[in-house]
């Protein structure tokens, strides 16, 4: 009976020690893999497209010095068209005056460009005796199709 008692006590002690032991932590969940960086847009090996049209009354290094949408009557109005891609295209700027539901053409200019990557093409109009106060728009066409427009006012 002593052997059974020692065996029972030994088994109890073993279970007690095992129960007090350090529990194993579950393996940490790995962080999700970072998404691959987005591909840099190819600005050369694609057909020419208009990226932006910026208006202003002064240029600096072929770009609008200070973008604006409101002009004084004696300002020269500049529209700089930013393009990406490569190829030979025709860019046209069509300037119009708007009063109510009526539209009057102001000027149209077309430039043929041969692009080989990002480029800036400048269009401008001036009126020495001053622009009539009101609402205007310049629409840019790329090979005859509208590629965007900007509205502006003369105050």
N, C-alpha and C positions, 0 to 999 in steps of 0.2 A: 504494500500500500504506500510505503514511503516513496517508492520509485514512481508510482502513478502521481503522487502529490508533487514530487520534484519535476516531473515531466509537465504536469499541468501548470506549475508555477513558471517553469522555463518558457513554455509556450506563451503564457500571458505576458511575461516580460518581453519576449521577442515581439509580440504584437504591439505592446505599448511603445517600444523603441521605434518600431517601424511607423507607427502612427504619428510620432513626434518629429519624424525626419522632415527634411526640407522637401516641399512638394516641387515637382518639376514644372516650370512655367511653360505655357504653350509657346510654340515658335512664333515670333512676331510676324504679322502679316506684312509682306513686302509692299513697299510703296509702288503705286502704279508707274509703269515706265513713262518717262516724259514723252509727250507727243513730239514727233519729229518737227523740226523747225520748218515753217512754211517755205516753200521754194521761192527764191527771189524772182520777181517778175522779170522775164526776158524783155528788155526794152530795145533790143536791136534786131533779133531774128524773128520778128513778127511784122505783119503788114502795118503800115502807118495808120495811127489812130490819134484822135485828139484826146489829150489827157486833161487839159484845163484851158480856160479862157479867162484872162485877167484884164481888167480895165483900169486906166489911170490917166493922169495928165502930164506925166514925165516918165522918161526912160532912164535906166541906169544899167549899163552892160547888156543891152538888148532885152531887158526885162522891165516890167512896170516898177517904178521906184516905190510908190505907195499905192496899193490897190484901193479903189474907191468906186462908189456907185452914184455919186452926186458931183456935178460939175458946175463951174461958172460959165456964163455965156461966151466969154472970150477964150476959154480953154481949148487946146488941141486935145482931141480925144484919141487915146491909144488903146488898141486891143492887141494883147500879145497872146498868141495861140501856142500852147505847149503841146508838142507831139512826141510820140514814141514810135519805134519801128523803123523799118528801112524800105525804101522804094521811092519812085517818082510819083507825085500826086499834085493835084491842083487844089489849093485852099482859096476859098472866096469869103470875103467879109461883106455882108449886106447890111448897111446901116439904115434904120427907118425911124421916122417920127410918128408918134401915136397921140391922137387927140380924140377922146371918146372912142367910138367904134371905127374911126377913120385912120388909115395908115398912109403915110407919104414916104416914098423912097428918098433917101438923103445921098447915098453913095454906094457904089459896088466896086470892089477891087479884087482881082484874082492874081494869085502868085503861084507859079509852078515851083515846087521844091523837090530836091532829091535828098532824102534823109538817109542817114546811116546811124541811127540811134536817136536819143533824145535831142530835141531841137526846139527853138523858139522862133516864131515868125511874127513880125510886127506889122500891124495895119494901123493907119491913122487917118483922121479927117480933121479939118479945121475950117473955120468960117470967120474971116477977119472982121466982118461987121457984127459978129456975135450970133450964137445959137438962140433960137426962140426958146423961151422957158417952156418946159413940158417933159413928157415921157418919151424915151427913146429905147431902141433895142438894136443890138448887133447880133446877127446870126452868122455862124461859121459853117461853111459847106466844105466837105471833103469829097472830091471827085463828084460833085453835084448833089450829094446827099447831106442833109442837115446833120451836123456833128455837135450841135449845142448852141446856146445863145446866152446873152447877158442883157438884162434890162438896166436902165439907168435914167437919171433925171438931170435936167439942167435947171438950176434955180437962179 
